[in-house]
Amino acid sequence: RLEDLLAAVEPVPGMEPERLLDVMEGTEVVDHDPRDVKIIDLAKQKRLLTVKLQRESAKAARLEAEVAQLREVADGKVYPKKLRGKAAAEAKEKAEEEEEADSRLKAAEARSKTMSQQLMQMRMKLEATQKDLKKTQTALQREVGSKVDLAKVIDEGSNWRGRAQKIVMMKAKIRDLTEKLAEAGVEDRGFGASGLSRGSGATSVDAQAKSDLRAMEVERQRAIEDLTEGYADMQREAAAQKRKAEAAKARVRTLEMEHKKVKAHLKTMLGKATTDDQFVDALRQEVAQLRRDNAGLTNDLNSTRSELERTVSTGLASLDGSDDPAYLRSQAEDRQRRLEAQEKIISSLRGELRIARAEAGAGGGAGGSGG
């Protein structure tokens, strides 16, 4: 709200305070109203915000496409089958939320476009009113003369007589005097009676002129009131449109914040997917190494068993020979101990392999829930 207030009270570009003062006092007619300039400035700002919003929407669409591709790769190579259903449900829910945000954005853009059209219509109405006001002021200035202050004439009201009013009075007097001269002819019917008649004629001329002036004043006052009322209506309508434009601007800011949140969430998802891929690759390499070690130990165990069996069979066959039975027995016991040690090592490696597989499954589940 503070930013909106500061933006509303800041000076309007292109507005001259002296010309605005002249407009308020009525001494000069200008082509553009400061409110009109402010409305145009707000429309330009709204158009810039709309362009930025469309650009960010395009970027978000590209990021969503990349995330969809990464999800397909992750579902096919990384995540376990039992977690794919949950990841697909979460992805569908996120897609529905994004579609809802897009629909709200489109609705806001449609409302913004409608308000722009209304602002344009209001501007056209204001221009028409300005032209009518300019014509009226020009006509009044022509009526009172170029050297007469128009504001003073409007303030004084019916007590002031313009050139046209004076001309009407003079014409009426001339017409009355012409009629009197025509009635009198060439004869002189007495100075006193003539003076009295002329005095009464002048009085009737003044009364007629005052009646005409009152009618002209009433008509002019009615025209001024109509113009003033129309101008006040235009001001109220412009204020209402300005409030609507501010509301649309606030809505656009809200949508931009939501868009930033969605964008940050997408970045987080991409980072998690990359980390999960690296972790799973490391676990796979470790499992492969353990399998190779297990295969080598299994081969050693088999060879040891074969050698032990051959030794035992050889010892039994030559038991009646010159070889010492105690020596053969010690060799058999030694080989048996070696065999038991290798079996313990193999059991330990199998336990480590099971732990590694469990960790790999837990890592895949975390990656699926993060996606």
C-alpha positions in Angstrom: 0.0 0.0 0.0 2.8 2.4 0.8 4.4 1.8 -2.7 1.0 2.4 -4.3 0.6 5.6 -2.4 4.0 6.9 -3.3 3.4 6.0 -6.9 0.1 7.9 -6.9 1.5 11.1 -5.3 4.7 11.2 -7.3 4.9 14.0 -10.0 3.4 13.1 -13.3 6.0 13.2 -16.2 5.2 15.9 -18.7 2.9 18.0 -16.3 3.7 21.7 -15.8 2.4 23.1 -12.5 2.0 26.6 -14.0 -0.3 25.3 -16.7 -2.2 23.3 -14.2 -2.7 26.5 -12.2 -3.9 28.3 -15.3 -6.4 25.5 -15.9 -7.8 25.8 -12.3 -8.1 29.6 -12.6 -9.6 29.4 -16.1 -7.1 31.7 -17.8 -5.7 29.2 -20.2 -7.1 26.2 -22.1 -4.8 23.2 -22.4 -5.1 20.1 -24.5 -4.3 17.4 -21.9 -5.7 16.9 -18.4 -3.2 15.8 -15.6 -5.5 12.9 -14.8 -5.5 11.8 -18.4 -1.7 11.8 -18.3 -1.7 9.8 -15.1 -4.1 7.3 -16.6 -1.9 6.8 -19.6 1.1 6.4 -17.4 -0.7 3.7 -15.4 -1.7 1.9 -18.6 1.9 1.9 -19.8 3.1 0.4 -16.5 0.4 -2.2 -16.6 1.4 -3.1 -20.2 5.0 -3.5 -19.1 4.0 -5.8 -16.2 1.8 -7.9 -18.6 4.8 -8.4 -20.9 7.1 -9.4 -18.0 4.4 -11.8 -16.7 4.1 -13.4 -20.1 7.9 -13.8 -20.4 8.1 -15.4 -17.0 5.2 -17.7 -17.9 7.1 -18.9 -21.0 10.2 -19.6 -18.9 8.1 -21.5 -16.4 6.6 -23.6 -19.2 10.1 -24.5 -20.5 11.2 -25.4 -17.0 8.1 -27.6 -16.6 8.9 -29.4 -19.8 12.5 -30.1 -18.6 11.2 -31.3 -15.2 8.8 -33.6 -17.0 11.7 -35.1 -19.1 13.8 -35.5 -15.9 10.9 -37.2 -14.2 10.5 -39.7 -17.0 14.2 -40.5 -16.8 14.1 -40.8 -13.0 11.0 -43.1 -13.2 12.7 -45.3 -15.7 16.2 -45.6 -14.2 16.3 -44.4 -10.6 13.2 -44.8 -8.5 11.9 -48.3 -7.4 8.7 -49.5 -9.0 6.8 -49.4 -5.8 7.4 -45.7 -5.5 6.5 -44.7 -9.0 2.8 -44.6 -8.3 3.2 -42.2 -5.5 5.5 -40.0 -7.5 3.1 -40.0 -10.4 0.2 -39.0 -8.1 2.3 -36.1 -6.7 3.3 -35.0 -10.2 -0.4 -35.1 -11.3 -1.4 -33.0 -8.2 1.4 -30.5 -8.9 0.4 -30.3 -12.6 -3.2 -29.6 -11.5 -2.0 -26.8 -9.2 0.1 -25.3 -12.0 -2.9 -25.5 -14.4 -5.0 -23.7 -11.8 -2.4 -21.0 -11.4 -2.2 -20.6 -15.2 -6.0 -20.3 -15.4 -5.9 -17.6 -12.7 -3.2 -15.8 -14.6 -5.2 -15.9 -17.8 -8.3 -14.6 -16.0 -6.2 -11.8 -14.5 -4.8 -11.0 -18.0 -8.3 -10.9 -19.4 -9.5 -8.6 -16.7 -6.4 -6.4 -17.3 -7.2 -6.2 -21.0 -10.8 -5.3 -20.3 -9.7 -2.5 -17.9 -7.3 -1.3 -20.5 -10.1 -1.0 -23.0 -12.3 0.8 -20.4 -9.4 3.2 -19.7 -9.0 3.9 -23.4 -12.8 4.7 -23.6 -12.5 7.0 -20.6 -9.6 8.8 -22.2 -11.6 9.3 -25.3 -14.5 10.7 -23.3 -12.1 13.0 -21.4 -10.7 14.2 -24.7 -14.2 14.9 -26.0 -15.1 16.8 -22.8 -11.8 18.8 -23.0 -12.6 19.8 -26.6 -16.2 20.9 -25.7 -14.8 22.8 -22.7 -12.2 24.5 -24.9 -14.9 25.5 -27.5 -17.1 26.9 -24.7 -14.2 28.9 -23.2 -13.2 30.1 -26.7 -16.8 31.3 -27.3 -17.0 33.0 -24.0 -13.6 34.7 -24.5 -14.8 35.9 -28.0 -18.0 37.1 -26.4 -16.3 39.2 -23.7 -13.2 40.3 -25.7 -9.6 39.2 -25.7 -8.6 41.9 -23.1 -11.1 40.9 -20.5 -10.4 38.4 -17.7 -12.7 35.4 -18.3 -12.5 34.2 -14.6 -13.6 37.7 -13.4 -16.5 37.7 -15.7 -17.7 34.2 -14.5 -17.3 35.3 -10.8 -19.3 38.5 -11.3 -22.1 36.7 -13.0 -25.1 38.7 -14.2 -23.7 42.0 -13.0 -21.3 42.1 -16.0 -22.2 43.1 -19.5 -20.4 41.8 -22.5 -20.0 43.3 -25.9 -22.9 41.4 -27.3 -25.1 42.6 -24.5 -24.1 46.2 -25.0 -24.7 45.9 -28.7 -28.2 44.6 -28.1 -28.9 47.5 -25.8 -27.5 50.0 -28.3 -29.6 48.5 -31.1 -32.7 48.6 -29.0 -32.1 52.3 -28.2 -31.4 53.1 -31.8 -34.6 51.4 -32.9 -36.6 53.2 -30.3 -35.2 56.6 -31.2 -35.8 55.9 -34.9 -39.4 55.1 -34.2 -39.7 58.3 -32.0 -38.2 60.4 -34.8 -40.5 58.9 -37.3 -43.6 59.7 -35.2 -42.4 63.2 -34.4 -41.6 64.0 -38.0 -40.1 67.5 -38.7 -42.3 69.3 -36.2 -41.2 70.2 -32.8 -44.0 69.4 -30.3 -42.3 70.9 -27.3 -39.1 70.3 -25.4 -40.7 69.1 -22.2 -43.0 66.5 -23.7 -40.3 65.3 -26.0 -37.9 64.9 -23.2 -40.4 63.0 -21.1 -41.2 60.7 -24.0 -37.6 60.1 -24.6 -37.0 59.3 -21.0 -39.8 56.8 -20.9 -38.5 55.2 -24.2 -35.0 54.9 -22.7 -36.6 53.2 -19.6 -38.4 50.7 -21.8 -35.2 50.0 -23.8 -33.3 49.3 -20.6 -36.0 47.0 -19.3 -36.0 45.0 -22.6 -32.2 44.9 -22.6 -32.2 43.7 -18.9 -34.7 41.0 -19.8 -32.6 39.8 -22.7 -29.5 39.8 -20.5 -31.2 37.8 -17.8 -32.3 35.2 -20.4 -28.7 35.0 -21.8 -27.3 34.8 -18.3 -29.7 31.9 -17.4 -28.8 30.1 -20.6 -25.1 30.6 -20.0 -25.4 29.5 -16.3 -27.2 26.4 -17.4 -24.5 25.5 -19.9 -21.8 26.1 -17.3 -23.6 23.9 -14.8 -24.0 21.1 -17.4 -20.3 21.2 -18.2 -19.3 21.2 -14.5 -21.6 18.3 -13.8 -20.3 16.3 -16.8 -16.7 17.1 -15.7 -17.4 15.9 -12.2 -18.9 12.7 -13.5 -15.8 12.1 -15.6 -13.6 12.7 -12.6 -15.5 10.1 -10.5 -15.5 7.6 -13.3 -11.7 8.1 -13.8 -11.2 7.6 -10.0 -13.1 4.4 -10.1 -11.1 3.1 -13.1 -7.9 4.1 -11.3 -8.9 2.0 -8.3 -9.7 -0.9 -10.6 -6.3 -0.5 -12.2 -4.6 -0.5 -8.8 -6.5 -3.7 -7.8 -5.4 -5.3 -11.1 -1.8 -4.3 -10.4 -1.9 -5.8 -6.9 -3.3 -9.0 -8.4 -0.5 -9.1 -11.0 2.0 -8.7 -8.1 0.4 -11.7 -6.3 0.6 -13.8 -9.4 4.2 -12.9 -9.9 5.0 -14.0 -6.3 3.2 -17.3 -6.9 5.1 -17.7 -10.1 8.4 -17.1 -8.3 7.5 -19.8 -5.7 6.7 -22.3 -8.4 10.0 -21.5 -10.1 11.9 -22.0 -6.8 10.1 -25.3 -6.2 11.1 -26.5 -9.7 14.7 -25.6 -9.1 14.6 -27.5 -5.8 13.2 -30.5 -7.5 15.9 -30.4 -10.2 18.6 -30.2 -7.5 17.1 -33.1 -5.6 16.9 -35.2 -8.7 20.5 -34.6 -9.5 21.6 -35.4 -5.9 19.6 -38.6 -6.0 21.1 -39.7 -9.3 24.6 -39.2 -7.9 23.8 -41.1 -4.7 22.2 -44.0 -6.6 25.2 -44.2 -9.0 27.6 -44.3 -6.1 25.6 -47.1 -4.4 25.5 -49.1 -7.7 29.2 -48.8 -8.0 29.7 -50.0 -4.4 27.3 -52.9 -4.9 29.1 -53.9 -8.1 32.4 -53.8 -6.3 31.0 -55.9 -3.4 29.7 -58.4 -6.0 33.1 -58.7 -7.6 34.7 -59.2 -4.2 32.1 -61.8 -3.3 32.7 -63.7 -6.6 36.5 -63.7 -6.0 36.0 -65.0 -2.4 33.6 -67.6 -3.6 36.1 -68.8 -6.2 38.8 -68.9 -3.5 36.5 -70.9 -1.2 35.7 -73.4 -3.9 39.4 -73.8 -4.8 40.3 -74.2 -1.1 37.6 -76.9 -0.7 38.8 -78.7 -3.8 42.4 -78.6 -2.6 41.3 -79.8 0.9 39.4 -82.7 -0.5 42.4 -83.7 -2.7 44.7 -83.4 0.3 42.4 -85.5 2.5 42.0 -88.1 -0.2 45.7 -88.2 -0.8 46.4 -88.5 2.9 44.0 -91.4 3.3 45.4 -93.2 0.3 49.0 -92.9 1.5 48.2 -93.4 5.2 50.2 -96.6 5.2 53.2 -95.0 3.5 56.1 -93.1 4.8 54.1 -89.8 5.4 53.4 -88.8 9.0 49.6 -89.0 9.9 50.0 -86.2 12.4 51.5 -83.9 9.8 48.6 -84.7 7.4 46.1 -84.1 10.2 47.6 -80.7 11.0 47.5 -79.7 7.3 43.8 -80.7 7.2 43.0 -78.7 10.3 44.9 -75.7 9.0 43.0 -75.8 5.7 39.7 -76.2 7.7 40.5 -73.1 9.7 41.3 -71.2 6.5 38.0 -72.4 5.1 36.0 -71.2 8.1 37.7 -67.8 8.1 36.8 -67.4 4.4 33.2 -68.4 5.1 33.0 -65.7 7.9 34.4 -63.1 5.4 31.8 -64.1 2.8 29.0 -63.9 5.5 30.2 -60.4 6.5 30.3 -59.3 2.8 26.8 -60.6 2.3 25.6 -58.6 5.3 27.2 -55.4 3.9 25.6 -56.1 0.5 22.2 -56.4 2.1 22.8 -53.1 4.0 23.9 -51.4 0.7 20.8 -52.6 -1.1 18.6 -51.3 1.8 20.2 -47.9 1.6 19.8 -47.8 -2.2 16.1 -48.5 -1.8 15.8 -45.8 0.9 17.6 -43.3 -1.3 15.3 -44.1 -4.3 12.2 -43.6 -2.0 13.4 -40.2 -0.8 14.0 -39.2 -4.4 10.5 -40.3 -5.5 8.9 -38.4 -2.6 11.0 -35.3 -3.4 9.9 -35.4 -7.1 
